[in-house]
Amino acid sequence: MASDDERSVDELFAELPEKWQRSLEEVGMGLPELRRIAAGPDGMRRVRMILAEFSDAVTNPRPARAGYGGYGGGTPVWPWARLLLVAVVSVVVCLLSSLFIGKAAAFVGLLLGLPVIWVAFKTRDSRGAPVARYVTAAAYLVLVLAGSYFANAWYLQLRGVEQTVTIATPTHQWTHGTRETYCRVRLRDGSVHEVIDNKENCADRVGQTTTAVVDPAGHYKPSLGTKSAIGGVPEGYVCLGAAVVLVLAPVTVVAMGRRKRYDQAIGSAI
């Protein structure tokens, strides 16, 4: 039987339990990486030290400090994956609720933000974790607040149809002690709808025709003017950036934690 000094990297790796092999692969120290190390100067000695250090860490585990450190620590994937999942689902529910309650969906988003914050602070402390929590929460707030306010504009930009409508008799309501006028339009099918925003003085234009963007499905109110006048494009790019940050923040923390474990494994072999 060949001695440890004579065996190849593949043979040493094959002798490890399958569970240990998977663990090494998870921290970036799988067989391809061990082969790369073995090909370098004094490579086989470093490989044997890595495997010995790993074996000792598994058979004699030590408590990890500050949420990472040693092979038994590291940044767990599930808590951050759970945070990402809860945040994404909450944003989707908030935006979908705008189909039924309009801009009041912002309150739904704020309410759903409570479990997002709770899940964020249930993640383990590790390198970059505090910053990632606050960045994730900030990105979430941008998405639900801006998203609920401009969801109708984005929807009409994508699905809306420009149509000639007739200005109908407006309605009047008292808001904060002020009598507000709310424009209404009559569509081609004869139905009358209040518009999203009062962009024009419609009180003196009853019976006149104008252009409006209409939602064929009827989820959102019509918007006076053409699609180019709806707006919401800059806010859409802001929300797109917030969505990217929402995804990258948890992923970056996990990647940093795993990189630290990789560096520790390399350092132990030097």
C-alpha positions in Angstrom: 0.0 0.0 0.0 1.4 3.4 -1.0 2.3 5.8 1.8 0.7 9.3 2.2 3.7 10.8 0.4 3.2 8.6 -2.6 -0.5 8.9 -3.1 -2.0 11.3 -5.6 -4.5 14.1 -4.9 -7.3 12.0 -6.4 -6.5 9.0 -4.2 -6.4 11.2 -1.0 -9.6 12.9 -1.9 -11.3 9.6 -2.8 -10.5 8.2 0.7 -12.5 11.0 2.3 -16.2 10.2 3.3 -18.6 11.5 0.6 -20.1 14.0 3.1 -16.6 15.5 3.7 -16.0 15.7 -0.1 -19.3 17.7 -0.5 -18.3 20.0 2.3 -14.9 20.7 0.7 -16.6 21.4 -2.6 -19.0 23.8 -0.9 -16.1 25.9 0.5 -14.4 25.9 -2.9 -11.8 23.3 -2.0 -13.1 20.5 -4.2 -10.9 18.1 -6.2 -10.2 20.6 -9.1 -8.9 23.2 -6.7 -6.8 20.7 -4.8 -5.3 19.5 -8.1 -4.4 23.1 -8.9 -2.7 23.6 -5.5 -0.9 20.3 -5.9 0.5 21.5 -9.3 2.2 24.4 -7.6 5.4 24.6 -5.6 5.4 22.2 -2.6 1.8 21.4 -3.7 1.3 18.0 -2.3 2.5 19.1 1.2 -0.1 21.9 1.1 -2.8 19.6 -0.1 -2.1 17.1 2.7 -2.1 19.9 5.3 -5.5 21.2 4.0 -7.0 17.7 4.2 -5.5 17.1 7.6 -6.8 20.5 8.9 -10.2 19.8 7.5 -10.4 16.4 9.0 -9.4 17.7 12.4 -12.0 20.5 12.1 -14.8 18.0 11.3 -13.8 15.4 14.0 -13.1 18.0 16.7 -15.4 20.9 15.8 -14.8 24.2 17.6 -17.5 26.8 18.2 -17.4 29.5 15.5 -17.0 33.1 16.6 -18.9 36.0 15.2 -20.9 33.7 12.9 -17.9 32.7 10.7 -14.5 31.2 11.2 -13.3 27.7 11.0 -14.8 25.0 8.8 -17.8 24.7 11.1 -18.7 28.4 10.7 -19.0 30.3 7.6 -22.0 32.3 6.3 -25.1 30.0 6.1 -26.9 30.3 2.8 -30.5 29.6 4.1 -31.0 32.7 6.4 -30.0 35.1 3.6 -31.9 33.1 1.0 -34.9 33.3 3.3 -34.5 37.0 3.6 -34.4 37.4 -0.2 -37.4 35.2 -0.6 -39.5 37.0 2.0 -38.5 40.4 0.6 -39.3 39.5 -3.0 -42.7 37.9 -2.1 -43.6 41.0 0.0 -42.8 43.3 -2.9 -44.8 41.2 -5.4 -47.8 41.1 -3.0 -47.6 44.9 -2.5 -47.5 45.6 -6.3 -50.3 43.2 -7.0 -52.4 44.8 -4.3 -52.2 48.1 -6.2 -54.4 46.5 -8.8 -57.3 46.7 -6.3 -56.4 49.5 -3.9 -54.2 51.7 -6.0 -51.6 53.8 -4.2 -52.9 52.6 -0.9 -50.8 49.5 -1.6 -47.9 51.4 0.0 -49.5 50.7 3.4 -49.5 47.0 2.5 -45.8 47.2 1.6 -45.0 48.9 4.9 -47.0 46.3 6.9 -45.2 43.4 5.0 -41.9 45.2 5.8 -42.2 44.1 9.4 -41.5 40.4 8.7 -38.8 41.4 6.2 -37.0 43.4 9.0 -37.5 40.5 11.5 -36.1 38.0 9.0 -33.2 40.3 8.3 -32.1 40.5 11.9 -32.4 36.7 12.3 -29.5 36.3 9.9 -26.2 35.5 11.6 -23.5 38.2 12.1 -20.7 37.8 9.6 -18.5 40.0 7.4 -20.7 42.6 5.8 -23.9 41.3 7.4 -24.9 44.6 9.2 -24.5 46.7 6.1 -26.3 44.1 4.0 -29.3 44.1 6.4 -29.7 47.9 6.1 -29.1 48.0 2.4 -31.7 45.2 1.9 -34.3 47.1 4.0 -33.6 50.4 2.2 -34.0 48.7 -1.2 -37.2 47.1 -0.1 -38.7 50.4 1.0 -37.8 52.0 -2.3 -39.5 49.2 -4.2 -42.7 49.2 -2.2 -43.1 53.0 -1.9 -42.1 54.0 -5.4 -43.6 50.8 -6.8 -47.0 51.2 -5.3 -47.1 54.9 -6.4 -46.0 54.3 -10.0 -47.3 50.8 -10.7 -50.3 52.2 -12.5 -48.1 54.3 -14.8 -45.8 51.3 -15.6 -48.8 49.1 -16.2 -50.4 51.6 -18.6 -47.1 52.1 -20.4 -47.0 48.3 -21.1 -50.6 47.3 -21.5 -52.5 50.6 -21.9 -54.3 51.6 -25.2 -54.6 55.1 -26.4 -58.2 55.9 -27.0 -60.4 58.9 -27.9 -62.7 59.6 -24.9 -65.3 62.2 -24.0 -65.0 64.4 -20.9 -67.9 63.5 -18.6 -69.4 65.5 -15.7 -66.8 65.6 -12.9 -67.4 64.7 -9.3 -66.6 66.9 -6.4 -65.4 65.9 -2.9 -64.2 67.8 0.2 -60.6 66.9 1.0 -58.9 68.6 4.0 -61.5 71.4 3.9 -61.0 72.0 0.2 -63.5 71.2 -2.5 -61.7 69.0 -5.0 -62.8 68.3 -8.6 -62.2 64.8 -10.0 -62.3 64.5 -13.8 -64.2 61.6 -15.4 -64.2 60.4 -18.9 -66.7 58.3 -21.0 -65.1 55.5 -22.9 -66.2 54.1 -26.3 -68.2 51.4 -24.5 -70.2 54.0 -22.7 -68.7 53.4 -19.3 -67.7 56.4 -17.2 -64.5 56.3 -15.2 -62.6 58.7 -12.9 -59.1 59.4 -14.2 -55.9 58.7 -12.4 -54.6 62.3 -12.1 -56.4 65.6 -12.8 -53.9 66.8 -15.4 -56.4 69.2 -17.0 -59.2 71.5 -16.0 -62.1 69.3 -17.0 -65.0 71.2 -15.4 -65.5 73.5 -18.4 -64.8 70.8 -21.0 -67.7 68.5 -20.5 -68.7 66.9 -23.8 -65.4 67.6 -25.5 -63.2 64.7 -26.8 -59.6 64.1 -25.8 -57.0 61.3 -25.7 -56.6 59.0 -22.8 -54.6 55.8 -22.1 -57.1 53.1 -21.1 -56.4 49.7 -19.3 -58.2 47.1 -21.4 -58.5 44.8 -18.4 -60.0 47.6 -16.3 -57.6 47.3 -13.4 -56.5 50.9 -13.4 -58.2 54.1 -14.1 -57.7 55.9 -17.4 -54.9 58.5 -17.7 -55.6 61.7 -19.6 -53.1 62.3 -22.5 -50.9 59.9 -24.5 -48.5 57.2 -23.2 -45.6 59.6 -23.4 -47.3 61.9 -20.9 -47.8 59.2 -18.3 -44.3 59.5 -16.8 -42.8 57.1 -14.3 -39.8 56.2 -16.4 -37.1 57.6 -14.2 -38.8 56.1 -11.2 -38.8 52.8 -13.0 -35.1 52.8 -13.4 -34.7 53.7 -9.7 -36.8 50.7 -8.8 -34.9 48.4 -11.2 -31.7 49.5 -9.4 -33.3 48.8 -6.0 -34.4 45.4 -7.2 -30.8 44.6 -8.2 -29.5 45.8 -4.8 -32.1 43.7 -3.1 -30.8 40.6 -4.8 -27.1 41.4 -4.6 -26.9 42.3 -0.9 -27.6 38.8 0.5 -25.7 37.1 -2.3 -22.6 39.3 -1.6 -22.6 38.5 2.1 -22.8 34.7 1.4 -20.0 35.0 -1.2 -17.8 37.0 1.2 -18.3 34.5 4.0 -17.4 31.6 1.7 -14.4 33.5 0.4 -13.2 33.9 4.0 -13.5 30.2 4.6 -11.6 29.5 1.4 -8.8 32.0 2.5 -8.6 30.3 5.9 -8.2 26.9 4.3 -5.4 28.2 2.1 -3.8 30.0 5.0 -3.8 26.9 7.1 -1.8 25.0 4.4 1.0 27.6 4.3 
